[in-house]
Each structure stands twice: as structure tokens, then as C-alpha cells.
Amino acid sequence: MTVLTSIEGGAGRIDQTGEGEATIAEYLGAFANGSIDALYDLGVAFSTGSHGVACDMIEAHKWFNIAASKGHEEAAWCRADISDEMTAREISEAQRRARQWLCEGERRVA
């Protein structure tokens, strides 16, 4: 069951099913092992609501943005495509989340 929690200050969160959590963990694990495609796959899962992952365009944009920043060309196209369906506030939130995720990753490496 997908549960949408309240959105406070534009930072709402969608709780995932067990299957969705497993999919996300699998893709993040693949990225940790060097797969940039895994970040793109996260964007696809969030944009389509597939593999048990709840559809969330802000998270999809975030993952497409991160994959594109690492050189994944198709992710850049997908990010642009879904941006057409998003508000400026949603895009801003997605960009904020992407920056935060990238910064947290840099702190873990250091």
C-alpha cells in the first residue's frame, strides 16, 4: 500500500511498499557497484510507478537529474520530458533533493 504523507513546505514524502523499498535498495546497490544506469532506472521506476515503486515525479526528476549529471544522456532527455508536466516549485524541490543526495554521498566518501 502506498501512503502519501502530508506535504509541508513542498517536502512531502511518499511511503513505499516493501517491494518498492527492495527495488530502490537494489538500484542504489547497483549504483554503489558502479552502475550509472541504476540511477536512470530509479528515475524510470518513479516516473512510471513500476516494480512496486510509487509514482513520484519529483523523485523521478531527482534521479534523472543525478544520472544526467554523471553523463547518462537518456536520463537528461527523460528529465526534460517530465519537466513539462511539473510545476516550477516541483522542479525546484527535485533539484534541491538531488543536490542534497549528492552532497550526502560526498560526505560519506570523505
PDB file as gemmi writes it, atoms N, CA and C in Angstrom:
CRYST1    1.000    1.000    1.000  90.00  90.00  90.00 P 1                      
ATOM      1  N   MET A   1       0.843  -1.173   0.000  1.00  0.00           N  
ATOM      2  CA  MET A   1       0.000   0.000   0.000  1.00  0.00           C  
ATOM      3  C   MET A   1       0.893   1.242   0.000  1.00  0.00           C  
ATOM      4  N   THR A   2       0.576   2.204  -0.861  1.00  0.00           N  
ATOM      5  CA  THR A   2       1.305   3.461  -0.902  1.00  0.00           C  
ATOM      6  C   THR A   2       0.575   4.474  -0.048  1.00  0.00           C  
ATOM      7  N   VAL A   3       1.299   5.152   0.815  1.00  0.00           N  
ATOM      8  CA  VAL A   3       0.705   6.140   1.701  1.00  0.00           C  
ATOM      9  C   VAL A   3       1.367   7.480   1.440  1.00  0.00           C  
ATOM     10  N   LEU A   4       0.569   8.467   1.076  1.00  0.00           N  
ATOM     11  CA  LEU A   4       1.087   9.808   0.855  1.00  0.00           C  
ATOM     12  C   LEU A   4       1.044  10.556   2.175  1.00  0.00           C  
ATOM     13  N   THR A   5       2.181  11.002   2.619  1.00  0.00           N  
ATOM     14  CA  THR A   5       2.219  11.774   3.854  1.00  0.00           C  
ATOM     15  C   THR A   5       2.011  13.240   3.511  1.00  0.00           C  
ATOM     16  N   SER A   6       1.761  14.051   4.504  1.00  0.00           N  
ATOM     17  CA  SER A   6       1.478  15.456   4.261  1.00  0.00           C  
ATOM     18  C   SER A   6       2.680  16.171   3.670  1.00  0.00           C  
ATOM     19  N   ILE A   7       2.376  17.155   2.855  1.00  0.00           N  
ATOM     20  CA  ILE A   7       3.425  17.964   2.246  1.00  0.00           C  
ATOM     21  C   ILE A   7       3.562  19.236   3.069  1.00  0.00           C  
ATOM     22  N   GLU A   8       4.724  19.390   3.668  1.00  0.00           N  
ATOM     23  CA  GLU A   8       4.987  20.577   4.470  1.00  0.00           C  
ATOM     24  C   GLU A   8       6.146  21.317   3.834  1.00  0.00           C  
ATOM     25  N   GLY A   9       5.881  22.533   3.369  1.00  0.00           N  
ATOM     26  CA  GLY A   9       6.944  23.312   2.754  1.00  0.00           C  
ATOM     27  C   GLY A   9       7.440  22.698   1.453  1.00  0.00           C  
ATOM     28  N   GLY A  10       6.576  21.939   0.757  1.00  0.00           N  
ATOM     29  CA  GLY A  10       6.963  21.348  -0.504  1.00  0.00           C  
ATOM     30  C   GLY A  10       7.837  20.119  -0.369  1.00  0.00           C  
ATOM     31  N   ALA A  11       7.991  19.583   0.821  1.00  0.00           N  
ATOM     32  CA  ALA A  11       8.887  18.438   1.006  1.00  0.00           C  
ATOM     33  C   ALA A  11       8.107  17.199   1.420  1.00  0.00           C  
ATOM     34  N   GLY A  12       7.014  16.901   0.704  1.00  0.00           N  
ATOM     35  CA  GLY A  12       6.215  15.718   1.027  1.00  0.00           C  
ATOM     36  C   GLY A  12       6.992  14.453   0.752  1.00  0.00           C  
ATOM     37  N   ARG A  13       6.499  13.354   1.279  1.00  0.00           N  
ATOM     38  CA  ARG A  13       7.185  12.087   1.138  1.00  0.00           C  
ATOM     39  C   ARG A  13       6.144  11.015   0.884  1.00  0.00           C  
ATOM     40  N   ILE A  14       6.443  10.140  -0.048  1.00  0.00           N  
ATOM     41  CA  ILE A  14       5.557   9.026  -0.318  1.00  0.00           C  
ATOM     42  C   ILE A  14       6.202   7.783   0.268  1.00  0.00           C  
ATOM     43  N   ASP A  15       5.483   7.091   1.142  1.00  0.00           N  
ATOM     44  CA  ASP A  15       5.992   5.854   1.728  1.00  0.00           C  
ATOM     45  C   ASP A  15       5.843   4.745   0.699  1.00  0.00           C  
ATOM     46  N   GLN A  16       6.864   3.922   0.575  1.00  0.00           N  
ATOM     47  CA  GLN A  16       6.887   2.849  -0.405  1.00  0.00           C  
ATOM     48  C   GLN A  16       6.418   1.532   0.197  1.00  0.00           C  
ATOM     49  N   THR A  17       5.988   0.638  -0.675  1.00  0.00           N  
ATOM     50  CA  THR A  17       5.685  -0.727  -0.262  1.00  0.00           C  
ATOM     51  C   THR A  17       7.000  -1.461  -0.016  1.00  0.00           C  
ATOM     52  N   GLY A  18       6.923  -2.630   0.538  1.00  0.00           N  
ATOM     53  CA  GLY A  18       8.124  -3.446   0.730  1.00  0.00           C  
ATOM     54  C   GLY A  18       8.811  -3.731  -0.592  1.00  0.00           C  
ATOM     55  N   GLU A  19       8.022  -4.026  -1.626  1.00  0.00           N  
ATOM     56  CA  GLU A  19       8.587  -4.283  -2.949  1.00  0.00           C  
ATOM     57  C   GLU A  19       9.283  -3.035  -3.486  1.00  0.00           C  
ATOM     58  N   GLY A  20       8.674  -1.888  -3.281  1.00  0.00           N  
ATOM     59  CA  GLY A  20       9.276  -0.625  -3.734  1.00  0.00           C  
ATOM     60  C   GLY A  20      10.585  -0.345  -3.022  1.00  0.00           C  
ATOM     61  N   GLU A  21      10.603  -0.562  -1.717  1.00  0.00           N  
ATOM     62  CA  GLU A  21      11.830  -0.357  -0.931  1.00  0.00           C  
ATOM     63  C   GLU A  21      12.936  -1.285  -1.420  1.00  0.00           C  
ATOM     64  N   ALA A  22      12.567  -2.540  -1.736  1.00  0.00           N  
ATOM     65  CA  ALA A  22      13.558  -3.501  -2.222  1.00  0.00           C  
ATOM     66  C   ALA A  22      14.108  -3.080  -3.583  1.00  0.00           C  
ATOM     67  N   THR A  23      13.239  -2.572  -4.452  1.00  0.00           N  
ATOM     68  CA  THR A  23      13.668  -2.103  -5.767  1.00  0.00           C  
ATOM     69  C   THR A  23      14.638  -0.941  -5.631  1.00  0.00           C  
ATOM     70  N   ILE A  24      14.296   0.016  -4.782  1.00  0.00           N  
ATOM     71  CA  ILE A  24      15.155   1.183  -4.567  1.00  0.00           C  
ATOM     72  C   ILE A  24      16.510   0.741  -4.023  1.00  0.00           C  
ATOM     73  N   ALA A  25      16.496  -0.153  -3.033  1.00  0.00           N  
ATOM     74  CA  ALA A  25      17.746  -0.651  -2.449  1.00  0.00           C  
ATOM     75  C   ALA A  25      18.579  -1.385  -3.491  1.00  0.00           C  
ATOM     76  N   GLU A  26      17.926  -2.157  -4.342  1.00  0.00           N  
ATOM     77  CA  GLU A  26      18.651  -2.892  -5.395  1.00  0.00           C  
ATOM     78  C   GLU A  26      19.347  -1.921  -6.352  1.00  0.00           C  
ATOM     79  N   TYR A  27      18.629  -0.891  -6.797  1.00  0.00           N  
ATOM     80  CA  TYR A  27      19.217   0.078  -7.733  1.00  0.00           C  
ATOM     81  C   TYR A  27      20.341   0.878  -7.075  1.00  0.00           C  
ATOM     82  N   LEU A  28      20.149   1.268  -5.820  1.00  0.00           N  
ATOM     83  CA  LEU A  28      21.206   2.008  -5.129  1.00  0.00           C  
ATOM     84  C   LEU A  28      22.436   1.129  -4.916  1.00  0.00           C  
ATOM     85  N   GLY A  29      22.213  -0.150  -4.669  1.00  0.00           N  
ATOM     86  CA  GLY A  29      23.322  -1.082  -4.552  1.00  0.00           C  
ATOM     87  C   GLY A  29      24.076  -1.230  -5.868  1.00  0.00           C  
ATOM     88  N   ALA A  30      23.332  -1.283  -6.969  1.00  0.00           N  
ATOM     89  CA  ALA A  30      23.966  -1.374  -8.288  1.00  0.00           C  
ATOM     90  C   ALA A  30      24.771  -0.116  -8.581  1.00  0.00           C  
ATOM     91  N   PHE A  31      24.243   1.050  -8.177  1.00  0.00           N  
ATOM     92  CA  PHE A  31      24.996   2.286  -8.354  1.00  0.00           C  
ATOM     93  C   PHE A  31      26.278   2.256  -7.520  1.00  0.00           C  
ATOM     94  N   ALA A  32      26.178   1.773  -6.294  1.00  0.00           N  
ATOM     95  CA  ALA A  32      27.363   1.685  -5.426  1.00  0.00           C  
ATOM     96  C   ALA A  32      28.435   0.789  -6.044  1.00  0.00           C  
ATOM     97  N   ASN A  33      28.008  -0.142  -6.891  1.00  0.00           N  
ATOM     98  CA  ASN A  33      28.942  -1.023  -7.589  1.00  0.00           C  
ATOM     99  C   ASN A  33      29.347  -0.471  -8.953  1.00  0.00           C  
ATOM    100  N   GLY A  34      28.991   0.805  -9.223  1.00  0.00           N  
ATOM    101  CA  GLY A  34      29.470   1.466 -10.429  1.00  0.00           C  
ATOM    102  C   GLY A  34      28.488   1.645 -11.568  1.00  0.00           C  
ATOM    103  N   SER A  35      27.228   1.285 -11.393  1.00  0.00           N  
ATOM    104  CA  SER A  35      26.250   1.381 -12.469  1.00  0.00           C  
ATOM    105  C   SER A  35      25.522   2.730 -12.478  1.00  0.00           C  
ATOM    106  N   ILE A  36      25.851   3.571 -13.468  1.00  0.00           N  
ATOM    107  CA  ILE A  36      25.124   4.834 -13.641  1.00  0.00           C  
ATOM    108  C   ILE A  36      23.708   4.547 -14.149  1.00  0.00           C  
ATOM    109  N   ASP A  37      23.560   3.459 -14.922  1.00  0.00           N  
ATOM    110  CA  ASP A  37      22.236   3.075 -15.420  1.00  0.00           C  
ATOM    111  C   ASP A  37      21.250   2.856 -14.281  1.00  0.00           C  
ATOM    112  N   ALA A  38      21.740   2.436 -13.111  1.00  0.00           N  
ATOM    113  CA  ALA A  38      20.855   2.197 -11.970  1.00  0.00           C  
ATOM    114  C   ALA A  38      20.152   3.475 -11.528  1.00  0.00           C  
ATOM    115  N   LEU A  39      20.839   4.615 -11.629  1.00  0.00           N  
ATOM    116  CA  LEU A  39      20.213   5.896 -11.273  1.00  0.00           C  
ATOM    117  C   LEU A  39      19.109   6.238 -12.281  1.00  0.00           C  
ATOM    118  N   TYR A  40      19.386   5.977 -13.553  1.00  0.00           N  
ATOM    119  CA  TYR A  40      18.377   6.171 -14.600  1.00  0.00           C  
ATOM    120  C   TYR A  40      17.190   5.250 -14.333  1.00  0.00           C  
ATOM    121  N   ASP A  41      17.476   3.986 -13.987  1.00  0.00           N  
ATOM    122  CA  ASP A  41      16.410   3.027 -13.705  1.00  0.00           C  
ATOM    123  C   ASP A  41      15.543   3.481 -12.534  1.00  0.00           C  
ATOM    124  N   LEU A  42      16.148   4.127 -11.538  1.00  0.00           N  
ATOM    125  CA  LEU A  42      15.354   4.695 -10.432  1.00  0.00           C  
ATOM    126  C   LEU A  42      14.404   5.763 -10.964  1.00  0.00           C  
ATOM    127  N   GLY A  43      14.908   6.623 -11.838  1.00  0.00           N  
ATOM    128  CA  GLY A  43      14.044   7.645 -12.435  1.00  0.00           C  
ATOM    129  C   GLY A  43      12.881   7.033 -13.186  1.00  0.00           C  
ATOM    130  N   VAL A  44      13.160   5.976 -13.945  1.00  0.00           N  
ATOM    131  CA  VAL A  44      12.102   5.294 -14.691  1.00  0.00           C  
ATOM    132  C   VAL A  44      11.081   4.695 -13.731  1.00  0.00           C  
ATOM    133  N   ALA A  45      11.558   4.019 -12.693  1.00  0.00           N  
ATOM    134  CA  ALA A  45      10.643   3.389 -11.729  1.00  0.00           C  
ATOM    135  C   ALA A  45       9.736   4.424 -11.074  1.00  0.00           C  
ATOM    136  N   PHE A  46      10.312   5.560 -10.651  1.00  0.00           N  
ATOM    137  CA  PHE A  46       9.495   6.600 -10.014  1.00  0.00           C  
ATOM    138  C   PHE A  46       8.560   7.287 -11.013  1.00  0.00           C  
ATOM    139  N   SER A  47       8.988   7.451 -12.249  1.00  0.00           N  
ATOM    140  CA  SER A  47       8.137   8.160 -13.219  1.00  0.00           C  
ATOM    141  C   SER A  47       6.989   7.293 -13.719  1.00  0.00           C  
ATOM    142  N   THR A  48       7.151   5.971 -13.677  1.00  0.00           N  
ATOM    143  CA  THR A  48       6.114   5.073 -14.180  1.00  0.00           C  
ATOM    144  C   THR A  48       5.373   4.334 -13.079  1.00  0.00           C  
ATOM    145  N   GLY A  49       5.900   4.393 -11.866  1.00  0.00           N  
ATOM    146  CA  GLY A  49       5.281   3.654 -10.773  1.00  0.00           C  
ATOM    147  C   GLY A  49       5.436   2.148 -10.964  1.00  0.00           C  
ATOM    148  N   SER A  50       6.599   1.727 -11.449  1.00  0.00           N  
ATOM    149  CA  SER A  50       6.817   0.309 -11.737  1.00  0.00           C  
ATOM    150  C   SER A  50       7.674  -0.371 -10.677  1.00  0.00           C  
ATOM    151  N   HIS A  51       7.689  -1.695 -10.695  1.00  0.00           N  
ATOM    152  CA  HIS A  51       8.481  -2.529  -9.782  1.00  0.00           C  
ATOM    153  C   HIS A  51       8.160  -2.245  -8.316  1.00  0.00           C  
ATOM    154  N   GLY A  52       6.886  -1.910  -8.042  1.00  0.00           N  
ATOM    155  CA  GLY A  52       6.457  -1.667  -6.672  1.00  0.00           C  
ATOM    156  C   GLY A  52       6.763  -0.281  -6.139  1.00  0.00           C  
ATOM    157  N   VAL A  53       7.424   0.546  -6.950  1.00  0.00           N  
ATOM    158  CA  VAL A  53       7.780   1.902  -6.538  1.00  0.00           C  
ATOM    159  C   VAL A  53       6.593   2.828  -6.823  1.00  0.00           C  
ATOM    160  N   ALA A  54       6.219   3.631  -5.848  1.00  0.00           N  
ATOM    161  CA  ALA A  54       5.115   4.571  -6.032  1.00  0.00           C  
ATOM    162  C   ALA A  54       5.514   5.666  -7.018  1.00  0.00           C  
ATOM    163  N   CYS A  55       4.599   6.036  -7.886  1.00  0.00           N  
ATOM    164  CA  CYS A  55       4.850   7.101  -8.854  1.00  0.00           C  
ATOM    165  C   CYS A  55       5.047   8.430  -8.118  1.00  0.00           C  
ATOM    166  N   ASP A  56       6.169   9.080  -8.390  1.00  0.00           N  
ATOM    167  CA  ASP A  56       6.511  10.343  -7.743  1.00  0.00           C  
ATOM    168  C   ASP A  56       7.400  11.120  -8.714  1.00  0.00           C  
ATOM    169  N   MET A  57       6.832  12.122  -9.371  1.00  0.00           N  
ATOM    170  CA  MET A  57       7.561  12.847 -10.408  1.00  0.00           C  
ATOM    171  C   MET A  57       8.714  13.670  -9.842  1.00  0.00           C  
ATOM    172  N   ILE A  58       8.617  14.132  -8.608  1.00  0.00           N  
ATOM    173  CA  ILE A  58       9.717  14.881  -8.002  1.00  0.00           C  
ATOM    174  C   ILE A  58      10.917  13.948  -7.819  1.00  0.00           C  
ATOM    175  N   GLU A  59      10.678  12.757  -7.288  1.00  0.00           N  
ATOM    176  CA  GLU A  59      11.761  11.783  -7.128  1.00  0.00           C  
ATOM    177  C   GLU A  59      12.288  11.322  -8.483  1.00  0.00           C  
ATOM    178  N   ALA A  60      11.399  11.148  -9.458  1.00  0.00           N  
ATOM    179  CA  ALA A  60      11.843  10.754 -10.798  1.00  0.00           C  
ATOM    180  C   ALA A  60      12.790  11.806 -11.378  1.00  0.00           C  
ATOM    181  N   HIS A  61      12.407  13.068 -11.276  1.00  0.00           N  
ATOM    182  CA  HIS A  61      13.243  14.162 -11.784  1.00  0.00           C  
ATOM    183  C   HIS A  61      14.589  14.156 -11.064  1.00  0.00           C  
ATOM    184  N   LYS A  62      14.538  13.967  -9.748  1.00  0.00           N  
ATOM    185  CA  LYS A  62      15.772  13.926  -8.947  1.00  0.00           C  
ATOM    186  C   LYS A  62      16.729  12.876  -9.497  1.00  0.00           C  
ATOM    187  N   TRP A  63      16.249  11.656  -9.698  1.00  0.00           N  
ATOM    188  CA  TRP A  63      17.125  10.574 -10.142  1.00  0.00           C  
ATOM    189  C   TRP A  63      17.584  10.754 -11.580  1.00  0.00           C  
ATOM    190  N   PHE A  64      16.699  11.256 -12.448  1.00  0.00           N  
ATOM    191  CA  PHE A  64      17.122  11.551 -13.816  1.00  0.00           C  
ATOM    192  C   PHE A  64      18.191  12.637 -13.803  1.00  0.00           C  
ATOM    193  N   ASN A  65      18.016  13.628 -12.941  1.00  0.00           N  
ATOM    194  CA  ASN A  65      18.976  14.727 -12.831  1.00  0.00           C  
ATOM    195  C   ASN A  65      20.343  14.217 -12.368  1.00  0.00           C  
ATOM    196  N   ILE A  66      20.344  13.368 -11.362  1.00  0.00           N  
ATOM    197  CA  ILE A  66      21.609  12.822 -10.852  1.00  0.00           C  
ATOM    198  C   ILE A  66      22.285  11.971 -11.926  1.00  0.00           C  
ATOM    199  N   ALA A  67      21.512  11.104 -12.593  1.00  0.00           N  
ATOM    200  CA  ALA A  67      22.082  10.268 -13.656  1.00  0.00           C  
ATOM    201  C   ALA A  67      22.634  11.135 -14.786  1.00  0.00           C  
ATOM    202  N   ALA A  68      21.894  12.181 -15.160  1.00  0.00           N  
ATOM    203  CA  ALA A  68      22.352  13.077 -16.226  1.00  0.00           C  
ATOM    204  C   ALA A  68      23.643  13.784 -15.818  1.00  0.00           C  
ATOM    205  N   SER A  69      23.741  14.165 -14.544  1.00  0.00           N  
ATOM    206  CA  SER A  69      24.955  14.853 -14.073  1.00  0.00           C  
ATOM    207  C   SER A  69      26.178  13.937 -14.125  1.00  0.00           C  
ATOM    208  N   LYS A  70      25.924  12.630 -14.189  1.00  0.00           N  
ATOM    209  CA  LYS A  70      27.016  11.662 -14.256  1.00  0.00           C  
ATOM    210  C   LYS A  70      27.229  11.151 -15.682  1.00  0.00           C  
ATOM    211  N   GLY A  71      26.578  11.840 -16.646  1.00  0.00           N  
ATOM    212  CA  GLY A  71      26.820  11.542 -18.050  1.00  0.00           C  
ATOM    213  C   GLY A  71      25.809  10.652 -18.748  1.00  0.00           C  
ATOM    214  N   HIS A  72      24.706  10.319 -18.113  1.00  0.00           N  
ATOM    215  CA  HIS A  72      23.698   9.454 -18.742  1.00  0.00           C  
ATOM    216  C   HIS A  72      22.812  10.315 -19.644  1.00  0.00           C  
ATOM    217  N   GLU A  73      23.013  10.192 -20.959  1.00  0.00           N  
ATOM    218  CA  GLU A  73      22.329  11.060 -21.927  1.00  0.00           C  
ATOM    219  C   GLU A  73      20.816  10.857 -21.951  1.00  0.00           C  
ATOM    220  N   GLU A  74      20.361   9.616 -21.913  1.00  0.00           N  
ATOM    221  CA  GLU A  74      18.926   9.351 -21.951  1.00  0.00           C  
ATOM    222  C   GLU A  74      18.225   9.915 -20.716  1.00  0.00           C  
ATOM    223  N   ALA A  75      18.916   9.920 -19.575  1.00  0.00           N  
ATOM    224  CA  ALA A  75      18.340  10.489 -18.351  1.00  0.00           C  
ATOM    225  C   ALA A  75      18.075  11.980 -18.539  1.00  0.00           C  
ATOM    226  N   ALA A  76      18.978  12.663 -19.241  1.00  0.00           N  
ATOM    227  CA  ALA A  76      18.775  14.095 -19.494  1.00  0.00           C  
ATOM    228  C   ALA A  76      17.520  14.324 -20.329  1.00  0.00           C  
ATOM    229  N   TRP A  77      17.303  13.447 -21.311  1.00  0.00           N  
ATOM    230  CA  TRP A  77      16.096  13.574 -22.139  1.00  0.00           C  
ATOM    231  C   TRP A  77      14.842  13.309 -21.320  1.00  0.00           C  
ATOM    232  N   CYS A  78      14.878  12.294 -20.474  1.00  0.00           N  
ATOM    233  CA  CYS A  78      13.724  11.962 -19.642  1.00  0.00           C  
ATOM    234  C   CYS A  78      13.426  13.071 -18.635  1.00  0.00           C  
ATOM    235  N   ARG A  79      14.477  13.640 -18.061  1.00  0.00           N  
ATOM    236  CA  ARG A  79      14.314  14.755 -17.119  1.00  0.00           C  
ATOM    237  C   ARG A  79      13.599  15.907 -17.809  1.00  0.00           C  
ATOM    238  N   ALA A  80      14.016  16.241 -19.016  1.00  0.00           N  
ATOM    239  CA  ALA A  80      13.379  17.330 -19.769  1.00  0.00           C  
ATOM    240  C   ALA A  80      11.929  16.990 -20.083  1.00  0.00           C  
ATOM    241  N   ASP A  81      11.673  15.740 -20.426  1.00  0.00           N  
ATOM    242  CA  ASP A  81      10.323  15.309 -20.777  1.00  0.00           C  
ATOM    243  C   ASP A  81       9.368  15.432 -19.595  1.00  0.00           C  
ATOM    244  N   ILE A  82       9.769  14.952 -18.422  1.00  0.00           N  
ATOM    245  CA  ILE A  82       8.859  15.024 -17.280  1.00  0.00           C  
ATOM    246  C   ILE A  82       8.752  16.444 -16.723  1.00  0.00           C  
ATOM    247  N   SER A  83       9.762  17.260 -16.985  1.00  0.00           N  
ATOM    248  CA  SER A  83       9.707  18.654 -16.521  1.00  0.00           C  
ATOM    249  C   SER A  83       8.511  19.393 -17.112  1.00  0.00           C  
ATOM    250  N   ASP A  84       8.109  18.976 -18.312  1.00  0.00           N  
ATOM    251  CA  ASP A  84       6.954  19.602 -18.966  1.00  0.00           C  
ATOM    252  C   ASP A  84       5.662  19.379 -18.193  1.00  0.00           C  
ATOM    253  N   GLU A  85       5.635  18.352 -17.354  1.00  0.00           N  
ATOM    254  CA  GLU A  85       4.441  18.010 -16.580  1.00  0.00           C  
ATOM    255  C   GLU A  85       4.505  18.504 -15.141  1.00  0.00           C  
ATOM    256  N   MET A  86       5.586  19.211 -14.794  1.00  0.00           N  
ATOM    257  CA  MET A  86       5.805  19.618 -13.407  1.00  0.00           C  
ATOM    258  C   MET A  86       5.708  21.140 -13.259  1.00  0.00           C  
ATOM    259  N   THR A  87       5.383  21.567 -12.043  1.00  0.00           N  
ATOM    260  CA  THR A  87       5.383  22.994 -11.742  1.00  0.00           C  
ATOM    261  C   THR A  87       6.814  23.437 -11.437  1.00  0.00           C  
ATOM    262  N   ALA A  88       7.043  24.724 -11.460  1.00  0.00           N  
ATOM    263  CA  ALA A  88       8.364  25.256 -11.121  1.00  0.00           C  
ATOM    264  C   ALA A  88       8.740  24.883  -9.690  1.00  0.00           C  
ATOM    265  N   ARG A  89       7.782  24.868  -8.801  1.00  0.00           N  
ATOM    266  CA  ARG A  89       8.043  24.504  -7.405  1.00  0.00           C  
ATOM    267  C   ARG A  89       8.467  23.039  -7.290  1.00  0.00           C  
ATOM    268  N   GLU A  90       7.807  22.159  -8.041  1.00  0.00           N  
ATOM    269  CA  GLU A  90       8.169  20.743  -8.013  1.00  0.00           C  
ATOM    270  C   GLU A  90       9.578  20.519  -8.564  1.00  0.00           C  
ATOM    271  N   ILE A  91       9.905  21.208  -9.637  1.00  0.00           N  
ATOM    272  CA  ILE A  91      11.245  21.090 -10.221  1.00  0.00           C  
ATOM    273  C   ILE A  91      12.294  21.598  -9.239  1.00  0.00           C  
ATOM    274  N   SER A  92      12.005  22.711  -8.601  1.00  0.00           N  
ATOM    275  CA  SER A  92      12.921  23.264  -7.611  1.00  0.00           C  
ATOM    276  C   SER A  92      13.153  22.281  -6.469  1.00  0.00           C  
ATOM    277  N   GLU A  93      12.089  21.641  -6.006  1.00  0.00           N  
ATOM    278  CA  GLU A  93      12.210  20.656  -4.930  1.00  0.00           C  
ATOM    279  C   GLU A  93      13.031  19.460  -5.402  1.00  0.00           C  
ATOM    280  N   ALA A  94      12.812  19.006  -6.626  1.00  0.00           N  
ATOM    281  CA  ALA A  94      13.577  17.878  -7.169  1.00  0.00           C  
ATOM    282  C   ALA A  94      15.060  18.225  -7.249  1.00  0.00           C  
ATOM    283  N   GLN A  95      15.364  19.427  -7.675  1.00  0.00           N  
ATOM    284  CA  GLN A  95      16.757  19.862  -7.761  1.00  0.00           C  
ATOM    285  C   GLN A  95      17.391  19.961  -6.379  1.00  0.00           C  
ATOM    286  N   ARG A  96      16.631  20.442  -5.404  1.00  0.00           N  
ATOM    287  CA  ARG A  96      17.133  20.530  -4.035  1.00  0.00           C  
ATOM    288  C   ARG A  96      17.455  19.142  -3.501  1.00  0.00           C  
ATOM    289  N   ARG A  97      16.548  18.180  -3.755  1.00  0.00           N  
ATOM    290  CA  ARG A  97      16.771  16.807  -3.288  1.00  0.00           C  
ATOM    291  C   ARG A  97      17.987  16.181  -3.968  1.00  0.00           C  
ATOM    292  N   ALA A  98      18.175  16.464  -5.248  1.00  0.00           N  
ATOM    293  CA  ALA A  98      19.330  15.918  -5.967  1.00  0.00           C  
ATOM    294  C   ALA A  98      20.628  16.469  -5.380  1.00  0.00           C  
ATOM    295  N   ARG A  99      20.665  17.781  -5.149  1.00  0.00           N  
ATOM    296  CA  ARG A  99      21.869  18.387  -4.551  1.00  0.00           C  
ATOM    297  C   ARG A  99      22.145  17.790  -3.179  1.00  0.00           C  
ATOM    298  N   GLN A 100      21.094  17.630  -2.386  1.00  0.00           N  
ATOM    299  CA  GLN A 100      21.248  17.078  -1.039  1.00  0.00           C  
ATOM    300  C   GLN A 100      21.794  15.652  -1.114  1.00  0.00           C  
ATOM    301  N   TRP A 101      21.256  14.833  -1.999  1.00  0.00           N  
ATOM    302  CA  TRP A 101      21.711  13.452  -2.122  1.00  0.00           C  
ATOM    303  C   TRP A 101      23.176  13.404  -2.560  1.00  0.00           C  
ATOM    304  N   LEU A 102      23.537  14.249  -3.518  1.00  0.00           N  
ATOM    305  CA  LEU A 102      24.923  14.287  -3.985  1.00  0.00           C  
ATOM    306  C   LEU A 102      25.866  14.745  -2.878  1.00  0.00           C  
ATOM    307  N   CYS A 103      25.473  15.747  -2.119  1.00  0.00           N  
ATOM    308  CA  CYS A 103      26.315  16.241  -1.021  1.00  0.00           C  
ATOM    309  C   CYS A 103      26.477  15.193   0.074  1.00  0.00           C  
ATOM    310  N   GLU A 104      25.404  14.471   0.396  1.00  0.00           N  
ATOM    311  CA  GLU A 104      25.488  13.424   1.407  1.00  0.00           C  
ATOM    312  C   GLU A 104      26.422  12.319   0.952  1.00  0.00           C  
ATOM    313  N   GLY A 105      26.409  11.991  -0.327  1.00  0.00           N  
ATOM    314  CA  GLY A 105      27.308  10.989  -0.864  1.00  0.00           C  
ATOM    315  C   GLY A 105      28.763  11.406  -0.783  1.00  0.00           C  
ATOM    316  N   GLU A 106      29.036  12.680  -1.024  1.00  0.00           N  
ATOM    317  CA  GLU A 106      30.392  13.195  -0.926  1.00  0.00           C  
ATOM    318  C   GLU A 106      30.892  13.150   0.516  1.00  0.00           C  
ATOM    319  N   ARG A 107      30.007  13.415   1.483  1.00  0.00           N  
ATOM    320  CA  ARG A 107      30.395  13.368   2.891  1.00  0.00           C  
ATOM    321  C   ARG A 107      30.708  11.923   3.310  1.00  0.00           C  
ATOM    322  N   ARG A 108      29.957  10.951   2.781  1.00  0.00           N  
ATOM    323  CA  ARG A 108      30.208   9.552   3.134  1.00  0.00           C  
ATOM    324  C   ARG A 108      31.541   9.084   2.583  1.00  0.00           C  
ATOM    325  N   VAL A 109      31.932   9.596   1.416  1.00  0.00           N  
ATOM    326  CA  VAL A 109      33.183   9.190   0.787  1.00  0.00           C  
ATOM    327  C   VAL A 109      34.382   9.804   1.510  1.00  0.00           C  
ATOM    328  N   ALA A 110      34.213  11.022   1.993  1.00  0.00           N  
ATOM    329  CA  ALA A 110      35.334  11.729   2.632  1.00  0.00           C  
ATOM    330  C   ALA A 110      35.715  11.148   3.974  1.00  0.00           C  
TER     331      ALA A 110                                                      
END                                                                             
